[in-house]
Amino acid sequence: MEWVLRLLSWTLNGARWPLGLSEQGAAQWPLGLSEQGAARRHRIMEEKALEVYDLIRTIRDPEKPNTLEELEVVTESCVKVQKINEEDYLVIIRFTPTVPHCSLATLIGLCLRVKLQRCLPFKHKLEIYISEGTHSTEEDINKQINDKERVAAAMENPNLREIVEQCVLEPD
């Protein structure tokens, strides 16, 4: 057993110089690898968040000819992605209505949900919220846009479904 430990020690000590590590760096070598792994995971989450943002930024506002990006209802920083397990991700979006009494905030949330459910290429759980303090009825709207039954009922309404379809339609 002792010769195995010496061989392991020699291997680790011998490996540090080709990697450009000093003796002090060799002592931290496993930590450096885990930091690299954490940085890689962070980069993957940022890439997934950018992928989500690219999908939602082109959604049209229900009453204006502008996109949600142009109106700054959504920004890159409003999208967060976290890994839940090996295959699933939690996508959190916090959007900001243009005015605190926006009557179409629920519809905007519905458009965000529909677009991502259709287009997101990875398995996900989706949470959509109004940015804290930006709407007079944010708690009620947050409940509505995160309730599967209410979302399904809303999409059964043909008039509402048509509006959502027009908003999420990709520009040519």
N, C-alpha and C positions, 0 to 999 in steps of 0.2 A: 504494500500500500504506500509505503514511504517513497518508493521510486516513482510511483504514479504522480504523487504530489510534486516531487522534484521536476518531473517531466512537464507537468502542467505549468509550474512556475517558470521553467526555462522557456517554454513555448510562449507564454504571455510576455515575459521579459524580452525575448527575442523578437516578438512581433511588434513591439512598440516603435522601434526605430524605423522600420520600413513604412510605418504609418505616420512617421514624423512626430511621434510623441516623445517627450522627455521622460525622465524617470518619474517626475511629479505627475505628468500627464498620464503615464501608464497606470498609476494608482487610481486615477479617475476614469480609466478607459470604459468600464461597464456603464458608468454614469453617463459618459459622453454618448454612448450608443443609445441609451434610453432617451436622452435629450433629443437625439436625431430622430428617433421614432415618434416622440411627442411633436416635434416640429413638422414631421411628415404628416401626422394625423391632423394637425392644425391646418396645414396647407390643403389637405384633402377637403376639410370642412369648409374652408374659404372658397375652394373651387366649386363645391356643391352649392354654396350660398350664391355665388355669382351665376351659376346655371339657373337657379330659381329666379334670381333677379332678372336675368335675360328673358325669361318667360313672362314675367308679370309687368315689366316696364312698358310693354306695347299695348296693354289693355287700355281701351278708350274710356274716358269719363262718360257716364250715362247722359249728361246734359250739355257737355262741351265737346268741341271737335278735337280736343287735346288728349294726349296719352296721360296715364297716371304719373309717368316719369316727368313729362313736361310740366305738370302741375305740382310736382314734388310731393305727391301723395305717397309715392314709394321712392325709396332711395336704396343704394347698395347697403347702407348701414342698417336698414330696417329688416334685413333678412339674416337670420341665424340658423345654422344647421348643427345638430348634435347627433352623434352616433348612439343609437339605442342598443343595438346588438350587431352581430356579424353582417346582417343583411338590411336592417331597418334604420331609418334616420328620423329624427324629430326636426321638422321644419317649423320655425316660428317667424311669423311676419307681424310687424307692428306698423300699420299704415297711419297716415295723418290726413284727415279730411281737410279740405280747403278752408272751411269755416267751422266754428264750434257747434253750430246748429244745423249742419249739413243734413238735409232730409234723405239723401241718397247714400249715406255711409253704409247702411246695411246692404244695399245693392252692390256697392263697390266690394265689400267683403265677400259677397256671394260670387261675384265675378272672379276674384282672386282664387277662391276655393275651386270653382268649376275649372278654370284654366289649368291649375296645378294638378287636379285630379285626372285630367285628361292627358296632360303633356309631360308630367314629371317622369323621367326615365328610370328612377330608382324607387324602391319600396320606402314608404314614408308614412309618418303620422303628421297631420297638419294642424297647427294651431294659428289662428288669425285673430289679432287684437287691434283695437284702435290705440294709438299711442296715448299713454297716460296723460290726462289733463287736456286733451285736444278736442273733446266732444262733450256736449252737455249730458248725453245719455249713453256714455261709453260702456257702462256695465251691462245695460240691457242689450245693446248691440253686440257686445262680445259674446254674451250667452246665445243670442240668436245665430250668429254666424259660425258658432262651434257646436251647434246642436244638429246632429245628423238628420233627425226627423223633421225639424223645421226647414233645413236645407232641401231635403227631398220634397217636402210639401210645396215649397216655393218654386222648385223646378217643374212641378206638375202644372203650374199656372202657365197657360200658353203665352199670355202677354208678357209676363215676367221672363219666361224662357227666351222669347224673341229678343228682348232688350239685352239679356245676358249674352246671347249669341252674337249680337251686333257689337257688343263691347269687347268680347274676347277674340273676335275674328282677326286673324293676322293681316296686317297691311300688305298690299302688293309690292 
